[in-house]
Amino acid sequence: MLGTVLRIVRDRETAEDLAQEAYLRARKAADSGPIEHVEPFLHQTARNLALDHLRRRRTRERHETPAAEPQAIENIAADTPSIEIELIERERLRLFERAMQALPERARRAWALSFLEGWSYARIAEHLGVSRNTVYNDVKLVMGHCHDAIARLERESSP
């Protein structure tokens, strides 16, 4: 059986693994019920496993890229922001917080309930005891105020 598998896959380690798998499958099949011709069953199982292995290997060769060289892997950029980007984002966050503090409490609350909690304007209006139109205007005020603050930051940071 090992020879048959070895002729198909042409790799001793793989052939041994597939022969072992064939034995385990035959054993499992025997536990489920008697096998009339065990040896042919075992050989056919091993042959099928070897052919499946070849098909999978060919598919991988067609669709996978070959292994990269260690040097190429070391030169892949890290998926973390640069220090510059981190500083810019911190500055944006600081500016956003400052802009939010300059707004009325009700407008901040309406914005938070809408964008952070996902509440509808109707639900926010009922919760705050105001009209839906007031909620809309409060959220619009917050968005415009924050947009203006970010635009100022970008103007100040550009050369």
Buried (B, 14 or more C-beta within 10 A) or exposed (E): BBEBBBEBBEBEEBBEBBBEBBBEBBEEBEEEEEBEEEEEBBBBBBBEBBBEBBEEEEEEEEEEEEEEEEEEEEEEEEEEEEEEEEEBEEEBEEBBEEBBEEBEEBBBBBBBBBEEEEBEBEBBBEEBEBEBEBBBBBBEBBBEBBEEBBEEBEEEEEE
